């Protein structure tokens, strides 16, 4: 399939790469919809920003109160750029103009809170949300009166999403006019520069630590209790202690009663659309049959909820025991990933790590060992960051079916630390 003529002409006039399709990073509410890229331009875009300009199409389905389903198709023109230094301050942010089909959610719904943009009538109907753990001060500084006025003067279908350092700026439809495409790129460049400047300001003034975002779900008292109660030697793999921790979770009365509570709630909800059955049984006076049916449903749901809770919590606690054991055995300390990303914003690590271990590196010196994922997916990464401003050595992360092991981590740590010591890394 050839590239759209409007994108080809746009790319040719600016000596940019153009292709009929391609892939984009799956960060943010929009790009996680697994839409189709129907034309892609890459390179230094107007506004002097390195990024990707794409025609993007996705479909979704809605169901009305009568159970009728309808498929919808959305066409967008988007610009995707990188702002890695923002990760530690604003992991997710979104804005949607009054006529935009984009949600205004940069990340997951449960992690976002609304941003007050004031009472400018031009922004009526707009939506803006930020990561719940980001600071109010950082948010207010970004959304200065100048930026709010700029948004108010923009096209009503303009929207953007920032997620883990990836900024997606878009408008509705597949824009074919060269001037409109140029303007969209320049708007993306303006937003990229504004977010980068606010992030860089924190590093320049030494306020990165105090204005770093925090994980609103970071504290887990149940996990801490489990780690304190289950005595296991330092696990050799991320799954090695699952049996012990699953047993601990299964023996907890709280796990059982929570499962029963959720099961009863689900059964109650199911009674609403299927109300005819309990009503008929009640009218017939078959209270015993009705009670038996309800109890069977509760028991079935309890079993599956209980089993899932045991598996999920056991795996989570076993993984935490593995990472803590690995850090301790290497004289390293576990850092909060968002705080690390903020205090090391100048290094511009392009992804948000799930784990950060800081301490002595093989061969001498200190640094931070950053891990994203568990090695089972293509985007999983591992890196060693040698200081607040870098340098960085990174690699894809892969693991065996049994999960990451201490041997795997030792290999990656030694390899990446060695790359940082090489003459090329110091240039």
Number of C-alpha atoms within 10 A of each C-alpha: 8 11 17 17 11 16 27 19 16 19 21 13 10 12 13 16 15 24 19 17 18 13 12 17 11 14 20 26 21 21 19 12 14 14 18 18 21 20 24 25 25 18 17 16 25 18 16 12 19 17 21 21 29 30 26 26 18 16 13 11 9 10 10 8 6 6 8 8 11 10 9 10 10 15 19 21 22 29 29 26 23 21 23 25 28 29 30 28 32 29 27 30 27 28 25 27 26 18 15 22 18 26 19 25 28 31 24 12 11 8 17 20 16 16 18 12 20 10 8 10 8 15 20 14 12 21 21 22 23 26 30 20 20 24 17 14 10 17 18 13 12 19 19 12 13 10 16 16 15 13 23 19 11 16 14 20 17 24 29 30 30 33 30 25 28 25 29 29 28 29 26 20 16 21 19 16 12 15 11 12 24 16 14 26 28 18 22 28 23 17 22 22 15 16 23 18 15 18 27 18 13 20 20 11 8 12 13 23 18 13 22 25 26 20 17 11 8 8 9 8 9 12 19 12 10 20 17 9 11 15 11 15 11 18 20 16 21 23 21 22 24 22 13 16 27 22 14 18 23 18 12 12 10 11 18 19 13 15 23 20 15 16 22 19 14 15 18 13 12 12 15 10 8 10 11 11 12 19 13 12 15 14 10 9 11 12 13 11 13 16 13 11 13 16 14 12 17 21 17 13 21 22 15 13 20 21 16 13 19 23 18 14 21 25 21 18 24 27 22 19 27 25 23 17 19 24 19 14 10 15 13 21 17 17 15 16 22 26 22 25 31 29 25 22 25 20 19 22 25 17 21 22 23 14 20 27 25 21 16 16 21 16 10 10 11 17 22 27 28 24 25 19 16 18 19 14 13 10 14 17 21 25 23 31 25 22 15 18 15 18 18 20 21 21 14 15 22 20 14 11 8 10 16 22 20 17 11 15 18 13 12 21 22 14 16 22 27 17 17 19 15 11 8 8 12 9 6
